[in-house]
Amino acid sequence: MEHPAVQAMTEDDVKRVRDKGSMTVIGSGIPKPIRTFEESAFPEYIMAAIRRCGFQSPTPIQQQGWPMALSGRAMIGVAQTGSGKTLAFLLPSIVHINAQPLLK
């Protein structure tokens, strides 16, 4: 579910975020990037962990990667070491795993 602040972003806003983060996106129907952790729409248990870790803001790979992964899209993310790639893939994976029915 897209955060209302993200829904309200214009194409110029999206371009500014992507330009600032040196993001290159290829494809059609690519979700808009987020700018803050709050715009990620992660469940509270994820948000609490982010706050406990003291992260200030999402990195560019997270800004664009989370909306893509949370929407169920396939993606390839390329970024430097230390850029936040692991969390860009891991946190949406946790959300998707926790949304699955429990095994009996």
N, C-alpha and C positions, 0 to 999 in steps of 0.2 A: 504494500500500500504506500503510495507516494505521499509524503508530508505536504501539507497545504502550502508551506513556503517554497517548496520545490515545484509544486504545480504552478505557482504564480511566477516562476522564473520565465523571463523572455528569452528568445534565441540569443539576444545580445548578452544577457546575463550568463547564459550557458557558455557562450564563446569566451567571455571574460574569465570564468572559472577554469575552463580548459586551457586557455592561453597562459594564465598565471601558473598553472601546474604543469605546463609543457606537455599536455596530454594530446595524444593522437588517437583518434577513434575511427574505426573502419566498420561499415555495415549500415544497415537501415534500422529504423525504429529504436535507436540506442536511447536508453533512459537518461534523463538529465542527471548530472552529478549533484551530490550533496555538498554543503559547505560546512556543516556542523555535525557533531555526533547526534544531536537531537533530531536533525532532519533524516537520519538513517532509519528511523522507525523500528529500531531493534527493540525486542522485549526488555522489560525492566531488569531482568537478571543479567542481561548483557550490558546494559547501560550502567548498572551498579558496578560491574567488574571494570568497565572503562574508567569510571570515576575513581575507584580504588587504586587503579594503576597510575592515576595522575596525568593521563594523556590530555593535551590541551586542545588539539583539533586533528581531524583526519588528514592523512597524507594524500597526495594526489591519486595514488593507485587505489586508496580506500574510497576517496570521494567518487570516483567513477566505477570502481569495481564492485562496491557493495550494492548499488542500485541494480547493476547488471546481474550479479549472482543471486540477489534476493528475488529478482523477477523470474528466475529459473533459466536464464539465458546461458548459453555456452560462451566462454570467454577465454582469451589468452591475455595475461597481464605481464608486461615486461617492464622492469624497473631495477634501479641499482640496489645493491646489498644495503640493508638497513632502511629501506624505503617503506616498510610496512606491508610487504607482499603477503607474508604469512597470515597476518590478521585479515588482510583483504580477502583471502580465500577461506580461512578457518572460521571466522565468526558467522558468515552466512551458512557454512556447512553445519555448524552447531544448531542454528535455527532450523534448518531443513531436517536434520536428524531428529531433533526434539519434536517436530511436527508429525513424525511418523507414528502410526499405531504401535503400541507395545507388543513385543513378541509374546506369545502364549506358551 
